[in-house]
Amino acid sequence: MKRDSQRIGLDVAAAIAVMVCLAPFMMMGQASQLQIGGNGGNARGETWDSRAERARQLPVFVRHDHKRVAKDQEEAYLAVESEWLKIHRERCRRGEMLFWGLMKADDPNEGESNYVTVQGFGSLDDLMRWASGQLEPVSVEGGIASLMERTTGTHQNVRSETYQVLASEWGRPHEGNSVDSISIGYMTPRTGKRREYAESELKVARPVWREMIGLEPALKGWSLQRVLMSEGQGGGHEFITIHFRDRHAPKPELNQMKRFRAASKQAGVGMGSVKWGQLRRMAGRSFRLVLKTGEAVDPVKREWDKLVGVWKAENPGGGYRIKRIAPFEETLEIYNRDGERLSKATFPMKVEVHGGMNHFYSLHPQGDYYSVYKIHEGKWYEQLRGIQRNQGGRPNGFIVYERIEKD
């Protein structure tokens, strides 16, 4: 039985309805979905900074399932979620899911959800495969049917929301491992202000929060996400902003107002120049992170851990090529048969995991190079572009690299 996702209340008919609602977004493609002030794409002549920023922006689609748990059921609910966590970690190891977490609300109002599960995916297709029960089952002690039976009755489903991440900022790669506190702003643009609001978040707020992360040790990340679909009680907002924090981090040297002034100056923009109240209505909630899959099973981080280092491939006609991989960066060197270096170039690099495949992009000024790849028995198999519909060349061609240095 492949339906461990069914506990969230989606039967086959409901999953089909979700797919119909999301189909326009799926057909738009991931790059075009970032048109609201985004920087997706591969425009020729794109600057290094723009490409480096794109290298750090993964396509992420996130589902929030709001739950109401009675006080006398909390112990039982947390016990079964701890068991579901083992399944979600295995899903991450397989690359079927990017992350999963359980948040507990701080001081929820009467009737509000007091717990929210959060699951992230590398594509809408991956989310739909999970939601409609198409994934191979994960074996659990006692069987999935027993776990589902014990889960039933521990909570009431309130609503579910599907989001697309438009932008995010982190202090360092995979900074989220220390996050234990999350603040969410539920944003509803005022009439006729949707685009202006989104662009203000991306062009003004985002650069300021990028600098704030360096000034406030507790602030680990910031994200802007838009609602693709919402079902159930409540909701009605169109965007959310999220601040990820570590409550145990050292206190900042500057007070909040001074931090904002310093961050605005460093970013070259002013948060105070935007009349936020005229652009959107806001409702805020704060949460404590109770459970999470964690960095150890993050499929993208696991791929970077495999890739970082120095790799060599022999060219069929003689000579060879060297790849030097650092996080978010690739240096490619080409040598002739005499060992003389003919060229060397460094490009921002992105790795994605979705659709059951590993994807990488080398972001060149003249356009992105894309391939699927797999690390197998110490070798990097990079499929040549002949497999792509509109590319020439043999569809079964590979460049095979062998590692010569770990890092």
Number of C-alpha atoms within 10 A of each C-alpha: 11 14 20 22 19 15 15 16 12 17 16 13 10 13 18 15 13 19 19 12 13 17 13 10 16 15 10 10 12 18 13 14 17 17 12 15 16 17 18 19 17 18 14 11 10 15 12 14 10 15 25 17 17 21 23 19 18 19 21 22 24 25 23 20 22 24 21 18 20 13 8 9 13 14 12 16 19 17 15 16 18 16 14 18 18 15 19 24 23 16 24 23 19 15 25 27 25 31 24 23 19 23 22 20 20 14 11 14 9 7 9 15 22 20 25 23 21 19 22 25 26 22 24 26 17 22 23 18 15 22 26 22 19 15 18 13 15 16 11 14 8 8 10 19 13 11 18 17 11 14 19 12 12 20 18 14 18 19 19 22 17 23 22 25 22 25 25 20 22 19 17 10 12 15 15 17 14 17 21 18 23 22 19 19 18 21 21 20 21 14 9 9 13 17 13 16 22 23 15 18 22 20 13 20 21 22 20 25 26 22 20 25 22 16 19 20 18 20 25 26 24 24 20 23 23 21 19 17 15 20 14 12 14 12 14 12 18 18 24 21 20 19 20 24 23 18 16 12 14 10 11 14 11 12 10 13 9 12 20 20 17 17 23 22 13 15 18 11 18 17 19 12 8 15 11 15 10 12 21 21 14 17 11 12 14 18 21 18 19 15 17 21 23 17 17 12 20 21 24 23 19 14 17 17 14 14 22 20 18 19 22 22 18 16 15 8 8 11 17 20 21 21 24 21 21 17 18 20 17 22 17 16 17 19 18 15 12 9 12 11 15 11 11 13 11 16 20 25 25 25 23 25 25 22 17 10 13 18 19 19 19 22 26 21 17 11 15 19 13 19 16 18 19 18 16 8 7 11 15 21 17 19 19 20 20 15 17 14 8 7 11 11 11 12 14 10 14 16 16 18 21 18 19 13 11 13 13
